[in-house]
Amino acid sequence: MIKPRKAAIVGIGHVGSHVASALVTQGLVSELVLIDTDRAKAEAHGADLADTICWMPHSARVWAGDYSDCADAELMIISASGPIFKEDRLEELAGSLDTMDEIAPHILECGFQGLIMVITNPVDVVASYLRRKLGFGPDRVFGSGTTLDSGRLRRNIAQALGVSPMSVEAWVLGEHGDSQMIPWSRVTVGGQPLELAPGGKELDRQEIWEKTMKAGWNIVLGKGSTEFGIGAAAAQIVRAIFFDEKRILPVSVLLDGVCGQQGIHASVPVCLGAGGPERICMPIMAQEEEQAFIHSCERLREFEPALINR
């Protein structure tokens, strides 16, 4: 019997509903459970998505359920949160941790044995907190991290150079937030180092970093929430896991010695496959880049006492 690609999404707001749409539209799941405290909304989203199935590349069963439907799911995506979205993602922490306190007992009670991807902001801190609260190993709970930020970075570099974002290879690492950093020495355009690409030497790196870091907030100011970008980014992570692609993407995992950092979640390049985050593939960085990554980790570490004391 072929094993189904079953996922559950907890929190069907702007983010969760667009993640669900991306998973169905791209044919990445065969079963998708939608869970929300507002059951009527989850049922409406489920029905709306079910109406699209006959035009999708693959059939899928989509329904509003509860945690008991998740016991045999391979992946659970957490997008539920408290009040959002403030300019500093870390300001959302208290409400998000309260939400994790509500969710965690249900996850444990239902006997869920799969992987958990956290999207709820501040994603690095929330992923760390939920992993500890559940008592799960570091390979089972991770955050979407800077996958979305890296897509924004590629778009910004591509626009500045007049090329396709698909020709740019670049990562944002560290915090999914204000202290995020870019290892510029690892950026390539069409397979060439950035400085050898036409216009690469003249690229305003500080401007690109600021545009990338502020992109989410600017979208929120314009329309009230981010939706499409995170939906597409999450779908790429799910694809890598469900199809065992061994694809390297920057997701937020527990660090164990990377650049001397331990005990916190931060985004690093990770090989993603059927086992979830299978191994860290940290690039060799310039000294100033490594220091920027360490600084970002130190910023995240400031919130450790708040997690421990809850």
C-alpha positions as CSV (number, residue, x, y, z in Angstrom):
1,M,0.0,0.0,0.0
2,I,1.3,3.5,-0.9
3,K,1.8,5.7,2.1
4,P,-0.3,8.9,1.9
5,R,1.3,12.3,2.2
6,K,-0.8,13.5,5.1
7,A,-0.3,16.9,6.7
8,A,-2.2,19.0,9.2
9,I,-2.3,22.8,9.6
10,V,-3.0,24.3,13.0
11,G,-4.3,27.9,12.6
12,I,-6.2,28.7,9.4
13,G,-5.8,32.4,9.3
14,H,-4.2,34.4,6.5
15,V,-1.0,32.4,6.7
16,G,-2.4,28.9,7.4
17,S,-5.0,29.2,4.6
18,H,-2.5,30.3,2.0
19,V,-0.1,27.5,3.1
20,A,-3.0,25.1,2.6
21,S,-3.8,26.5,-0.8
22,A,-0.2,26.2,-1.9
23,L,0.0,22.5,-0.8
24,V,-3.2,21.6,-2.6
25,T,-2.4,23.7,-5.7
26,Q,1.0,22.1,-6.1
27,G,-0.2,18.6,-5.5
28,L,2.0,18.0,-2.5
29,V,-0.5,16.4,-0.2
30,S,-3.0,13.5,-0.5
31,E,-4.7,14.4,2.8
32,L,-4.8,17.7,4.6
33,V,-6.5,18.4,8.0
34,L,-7.4,21.9,8.9
35,I,-7.6,22.8,12.6
36,D,-8.7,26.1,14.1
37,T,-10.4,27.3,17.2
38,D,-12.9,28.8,14.8
39,R,-14.4,25.5,13.5
40,A,-16.8,27.2,11.1
41,K,-13.9,29.1,9.4
42,A,-11.9,25.8,9.1
43,E,-14.9,24.1,7.6
44,A,-15.4,26.9,5.1
45,H,-11.7,26.9,4.1
46,G,-11.9,23.1,3.7
47,A,-14.9,23.3,1.5
48,D,-13.5,26.1,-0.6
49,L,-10.3,24.1,-1.2
50,A,-12.2,20.9,-1.9
51,D,-14.0,22.8,-4.7
52,T,-10.6,23.2,-6.5
53,I,-9.6,19.6,-6.5
54,C,-10.9,18.6,-9.9
55,W,-8.6,21.2,-11.5
56,M,-5.5,20.3,-9.5
57,P,-2.6,18.2,-10.7
58,H,-3.4,15.5,-8.0
59,S,-6.4,14.6,-6.0
60,A,-6.5,15.3,-2.3
61,R,-8.8,15.0,0.6
62,V,-9.2,18.3,2.5
63,W,-11.3,18.6,5.6
64,A,-11.7,20.5,8.9
65,G,-10.8,18.2,11.7
66,D,-9.3,18.0,15.2
67,Y,-6.2,16.7,16.7
68,S,-7.4,13.2,16.8
69,D,-7.1,13.3,13.0
70,C,-3.4,13.9,13.2
71,A,-2.1,10.7,14.8
72,D,-1.0,9.3,11.5
73,A,0.0,12.5,9.8
74,E,3.6,12.8,8.6
75,L,3.8,16.6,9.1
76,M,2.0,19.2,11.3
77,I,2.4,22.9,10.4
78,I,1.8,25.4,13.2
79,S,0.7,28.8,12.1
80,A,-1.6,29.6,15.0
81,S,-0.6,32.8,16.9
82,G,-1.7,35.4,19.3
83,P,-2.3,39.1,18.2
84,I,-0.2,39.9,15.1
85,F,1.6,41.6,13.4
86,K,3.9,44.1,15.2
87,E,6.9,45.7,13.5
88,D,9.3,43.7,15.7
89,R,8.4,40.1,15.4
90,L,9.8,39.4,18.9
91,E,7.1,41.7,20.3
92,E,4.6,39.0,19.4
93,L,6.3,36.5,21.7
94,A,4.0,36.4,24.7
95,G,0.8,35.8,22.7
96,S,2.5,33.2,20.6
97,L,3.8,31.3,23.6
98,D,0.4,31.3,25.2
99,T,-1.0,29.8,22.0
100,M,1.7,27.1,22.1
101,D,0.7,26.3,25.7
102,E,-2.8,25.7,24.4
103,I,-1.7,23.5,21.4
104,A,1.0,21.4,23.0
105,P,-1.2,19.2,25.2
106,H,-3.5,18.3,22.2
107,I,-0.4,17.3,20.2
108,L,0.8,15.0,23.0
109,E,-2.7,13.5,23.6
110,C,-3.4,12.6,20.0
111,G,-0.2,10.5,19.7
112,F,1.2,12.5,16.8
113,Q,4.6,10.9,15.7
114,G,5.5,13.1,12.8
115,L,7.5,16.2,12.1
116,I,6.4,19.7,13.2
117,M,7.1,22.8,11.2
118,V,6.5,26.1,13.0
119,I,5.6,29.2,11.1
120,T,4.2,31.2,14.0
121,N,6.3,34.3,14.8
122,P,8.8,34.9,16.3
123,V,9.5,31.6,14.6
124,D,12.9,30.8,16.0
125,V,11.9,31.4,19.6
126,V,8.5,29.7,19.2
127,A,10.0,26.6,17.6
128,S,12.5,26.3,20.4
129,Y,9.8,26.7,23.1
130,L,7.4,24.2,21.5
131,R,10.1,21.6,21.0
132,R,11.0,21.8,24.7
133,K,7.4,21.8,25.8
134,L,6.6,18.7,23.8
135,G,9.9,17.0,24.8
136,F,10.6,16.2,21.1
137,G,14.1,15.7,19.7
138,P,15.7,18.4,17.6
139,D,15.0,16.5,14.3
140,R,11.3,16.6,14.9
141,V,10.5,20.3,15.5
142,F,11.9,23.1,13.2
143,G,10.8,26.5,12.0
144,S,10.3,27.8,8.5
145,G,13.0,30.3,9.4
146,T,14.5,32.5,6.7
147,T,13.3,30.5,3.7
148,L,10.9,33.3,2.9
149,D,13.6,36.0,3.6
150,S,15.9,34.2,1.2
151,G,13.3,34.3,-1.5
152,R,13.0,38.1,-0.9
153,L,16.7,38.5,-1.0
154,R,17.0,36.7,-4.3
155,R,14.2,38.9,-5.8
156,N,15.9,42.1,-4.6
157,I,19.3,41.0,-6.0
158,A,17.7,40.0,-9.3
159,Q,15.9,43.3,-9.7
160,A,19.1,45.2,-9.0
161,L,21.0,43.2,-11.6
162,G,18.3,42.7,-14.2
163,V,18.2,38.9,-14.0
164,S,15.7,36.3,-13.0
165,P,15.5,35.4,-9.3
166,M,15.9,31.8,-10.3
167,S,19.4,32.6,-11.5
168,V,20.4,33.9,-8.0
169,E,21.6,31.6,-5.3
170,A,21.6,33.5,-1.9
171,W,20.6,32.9,1.6
172,V,19.5,34.9,4.6
173,L,20.7,33.2,7.9
174,G,20.2,33.7,11.6
175,E,17.1,35.3,13.0
176,H,13.9,35.6,10.9
177,G,13.8,39.2,12.0
178,D,15.8,42.4,12.4
179,S,19.2,40.8,13.1
180,Q,19.1,38.5,10.1
181,M,22.4,38.4,8.1
182,I,23.5,37.7,4.5
183,P,26.6,35.7,3.7
184,W,27.5,37.8,0.7
185,S,30.6,35.8,0.0
186,R,28.4,32.8,-0.9
187,V,26.0,34.6,-3.3
188,T,26.2,33.5,-6.9
189,V,24.4,34.7,-10.0
190,G,24.2,32.3,-12.9
191,G,26.8,30.2,-11.2
192,Q,29.3,33.0,-10.9
193,P,30.4,34.8,-7.6
194,L,28.4,38.0,-7.2
195,E,31.4,40.2,-7.8
196,L,31.9,38.7,-11.2
197,A,28.3,39.1,-12.3
198,P,27.5,42.2,-14.4
199,G,26.8,45.0,-11.9
200,G,27.7,42.8,-8.9
201,K,30.5,45.0,-7.7
202,E,28.3,48.1,-7.7
203,L,25.4,46.4,-5.8
204,D,24.4,48.4,-2.7
205,R,24.5,45.6,-0.2
206,Q,23.2,47.6,2.7
207,E,20.2,48.7,0.8
208,I,19.5,45.2,-0.3
209,W,19.7,43.9,3.3
210,E,17.4,46.6,4.5
211,K,14.8,46.0,1.8
212,T,14.9,42.3,2.5
213,M,14.7,42.7,6.3
214,K,11.8,45.2,6.1
215,A,9.9,43.4,3.3
216,G,7.4,41.6,5.5
217,W,6.5,44.7,7.5
218,N,6.0,46.8,4.3
219,I,3.6,44.2,3.0
220,V,1.7,44.2,6.3
221,L,1.5,48.0,6.1
222,G,0.0,47.8,2.7
223,K,-2.5,44.9,3.0
224,G,-2.6,43.8,6.7
225,S,-0.8,40.5,6.5
226,T,1.7,38.4,4.5
227,E,0.2,35.4,2.8
228,F,1.4,34.4,-0.7
229,G,5.1,34.4,0.0
230,I,5.0,32.3,3.1
231,G,2.6,29.9,1.4
232,A,5.0,29.3,-1.4
233,A,8.0,29.1,0.9
234,A,6.3,26.6,3.2
235,A,5.3,24.5,0.2
236,Q,9.0,24.2,-0.9
237,I,9.9,22.9,2.5
238,V,7.0,20.4,2.5
239,R,7.9,19.3,-1.1
240,A,11.5,18.6,0.0
241,I,10.3,16.5,2.9
242,F,7.5,14.6,1.3
243,F,9.5,13.8,-1.9
244,D,12.8,13.2,0.0
245,E,14.5,15.7,-2.2
246,K,17.6,16.2,0.0
247,R,17.2,19.9,-0.9
248,I,19.1,22.5,1.1
249,L,17.0,25.3,2.4
250,P,17.6,27.8,5.3
251,V,15.3,26.6,8.1
252,S,15.4,27.2,11.8
253,V,16.8,24.2,13.7
254,L,18.5,23.6,17.1
255,L,22.1,24.6,16.8
256,D,24.7,22.3,18.2
257,G,28.1,23.9,17.7
258,V,27.5,25.9,14.4
259,C,29.9,28.9,14.7
260,G,30.2,28.0,18.4
261,Q,26.4,28.4,18.9
262,Q,24.4,25.9,20.9
263,G,21.0,25.5,22.5
264,I,19.0,28.0,20.3
265,H,17.1,27.7,17.1
266,A,18.3,29.9,14.2
267,S,18.3,29.5,10.4
268,V,21.1,27.7,8.7
269,P,21.2,25.8,5.4
270,V,19.8,22.4,6.1
271,C,19.4,19.3,3.9
272,L,15.7,18.4,4.0
273,G,14.4,15.0,3.2
274,A,12.1,12.3,4.4
275,G,13.6,12.5,7.8
276,G,12.9,16.3,8.0
277,P,16.1,18.3,8.8
278,E,18.7,15.7,8.1
279,R,21.9,17.6,8.4
280,I,23.2,21.2,8.6
281,C,25.2,22.3,5.6
282,M,26.8,25.5,6.9
283,P,29.0,27.3,4.4
284,I,32.4,28.7,5.0
285,M,31.9,32.4,5.6
286,A,34.1,35.4,5.7
287,Q,35.1,36.4,9.3
288,E,32.8,39.4,9.4
289,E,29.9,37.3,8.2
290,E,30.5,34.7,10.9
291,Q,30.4,37.5,13.4
292,A,27.2,38.8,12.0
293,F,25.7,35.3,12.4
294,I,26.9,35.1,16.0
295,H,25.4,38.5,16.7
296,S,22.0,37.3,15.3
297,C,22.2,34.2,17.6
298,E,23.0,36.4,20.6
299,R,19.9,38.5,19.8
300,L,17.8,35.4,19.9
301,R,19.5,34.1,23.1
302,E,18.2,37.2,24.9
303,F,14.8,35.6,25.0
304,E,16.0,32.3,26.6
305,P,15.1,33.4,30.2
306,A,11.5,34.1,29.1
307,L,11.2,30.6,27.8
308,I,12.8,28.9,30.8
309,N,10.7,30.9,33.3
310,R,7.3,30.1,31.9
